[in-house]
Amino acid sequence: METCIDYGFLSVIPPILTIVLAFLTRQVLLSLLIGTFVGATIMQGFNPIYGFMDTFQVYISDAMTNAGHAAIIAFTLTLGGMVTLVAKMGGTQAIANKLAKKAKNARGAQLITTLLGCLVFFDDYANILVVGPTMRPLTDRLGVSREKLAYIVHTTAGIVAGIAVLTTWIGMEMGLVTDAFFAEGYEINAFAIIIKNIPYMFYNIFAIVISFAVAFLMRDFGPMYKAESRTRSTGKLFEDDAHISMGDEKEEQPNGKIYYAILPILTMVCVIFFGIWYAGYQGLEGVIDPFSLEGFRTCFGNADPMPVTVWAAVLSSIVAAIIARFKIGMKMSEIYATWLKGAAGLFEAMMILTVAWAVGGVINNMGTADYLIHIMSSNIQGGFIPAIVFVISCLISFSTGTSWGTMPIIFPLAIPLAIAYAEDPINSPLVIATIAAALSGCIFGDQTSPISDSSILSSSTSGCDILHHVRTQIPYALVPAVCAIIGYLLVGFLHLKAFVLLPIGILGIALFVRFVGKRTDAEAFK
């Protein structure tokens, strides 16, 4: 239900209420429903009857019937079934056993998980749904808390996808940049602009650095230190009051083979990668060599990745089922029951995700993002622009729980604002840094918000309580965010280049973890 009414401060009530209730009551689904209801009621002139009706008839219904949302749900549930089937065959445990030979302790488990997350760079959903279940047996065995696993999985999902070149994000990024420049009278090579802004995506880069730093140095701080201390000293992987959405599969084949897991996962990875390339090539009509670097870039930019992910999940499930039938000797009824159990294990997470999208619809219709931009963007000095854009992007994406939903709002406003202060907008470090700040700020909010779909999926697939995940992760996101703000201020006022600021920021984060973090290695608890 679109509206042009200016709700002002009322527009921030639904997201604030939802987040506060989630932490106070620890009932995420109920909190999301209340947030949706309150927003719908406000838009219906404070009529609770009409607000109740719109909550389900308009917002939840729209969230369920949206084609992109339906594809995400189908992909997630199907892949959940495949992962459970692979676990039942002993495939994930076999990978854990193999990696355990390389990873002898919690440090090794964390480093390998972080590295694997960086390697699955082309899609954030695929990253979350592969890395979490695959690495969970290893991190469990070597005494890494579920909170830390969820943090690593989440950090290496959207953050890596946001700075990699051949990803499912590149099309939206290029389209938004092209449109914003075109509106100001400039025709640009959007891909070249995206490449230039990568070194200025300070938050993404520093977030990856801190994830490696805490793993290598075996030092933690904030609520994560408490979680890691609990696991090291008592062996408890999560708190006693944790609510776990995706169960652990215990009935595994004792002699599982690595390829039981590798083949289905490799099938999914290959289908997604080449499927996106193929889907994008369909619209090119042979005007470009699809096998060239430019061809791959253009194909990824033109493709709609969501249908491809569903193809990949279904095919990977079929491969897993074939292995189960002919190598393990499982009956078809058992294969189906196991797959269905895995899909059902994510049902609650999908309910939460659906209502989170409903809250997003309410927030969008109330103009929450426009209100936040209005109150924060008045009378900005040129040097403040990248930092202010980063903060606004963080607030909007945190409040709305979506990076992709924030980017189309912030880019058309941030880029023209920066262009107004630049003599050569296409090559201006101020403009490039502003674009990077907008994108990385969107990712920060998406990573830290309890109503974010990536937060919900990361916690579910890692076997972690979502609120425990958010609480322990936020300090680890705030450190690189503060470093990013400082970096953007130095770009804006001192015109420093990224190659100067990045080493300083990396060193600062390493020193922070070393001297602020407390030891969490096994020897510290003897």
Sequence and secondary structure as in RCSB ss.txt:
>XXXX:A:sequence
METCIDYGFLSVIPPILTIVLAFLTRQVLLSLLIGTFVGATIMQGFNPIYGFMDTFQVYISDAMTNAGHAAIIAF
TLTLGGMVTLVAKMGGTQAIANKLAKKAKNARGAQLITTLLGCLVFFDDYANILVVGPTMRPLTDRLGVSREKLA
YIVHTTAGIVAGIAVLTTWIGMEMGLVTDAFFAEGYEINAFAIIIKNIPYMFYNIFAIVISFAVAFLMRDFGPMY
KAESRTRSTGKLFEDDAHISMGDEKEEQPNGKIYYAILPILTMVCVIFFGIWYAGYQGLEGVIDPFSLEGFRTCF
GNADPMPVTVWAAVLSSIVAAIIARFKIGMKMSEIYATWLKGAAGLFEAMMILTVAWAVGGVINNMGTADYLIHI
MSSNIQGGFIPAIVFVISCLISFSTGTSWGTMPIIFPLAIPLAIAYAEDPINSPLVIATIAAALSGCIFGDQTSP
ISDSSILSSSTSGCDILHHVRTQIPYALVPAVCAIIGYLLVGFLHLKAFVLLPIGILGIALFVRFVGKRTDAEAF
K
>XXXX:A:secstr
       GGGGGHHHHHHHHHHHHH  HHHHHHHHHHHHHHHHTTT HHHHHHHIIIIIIHHHHH HHHHHHHHH
HHHHHHHHHHHHHTTHHHHHHHHHHTT  SHHHHHHHHHHHHHHS S HHHHHHHHHHHHHHHHHHTT  HHHHH
HHHHHTTHHHHHH SSSTTHHHHHHHHHHHHHHTT    HHHHHHHHGGG HHHHHHHHHHHHHHHHTEE THHH
HHHHHHHHH  SS TT   SS       TT  HHHHHHHHHHHHHHHHHHHHHHHHTTTTTSS TTSHHHHHHHH
HH  HHHHHHHHHHHHHHHHHHHIIIII   HHHHHHHHHHHHHHTHHHHHHHHHHHHHHHHHHHHTHHHHHHHH
HSSS  GGGHHHHHHHHHHHHHHHHT STTTHHHHHHHHHHHHHTT SSTTT HHHHHHHHHHHHHHHHHHHH T
T HHHHHHHHHTT  HHHHHHHHHHHHHHHHHHHHHHHHHHHHH   HHHHHHHHHHHHHHHHHHHSEE SGGGG
 
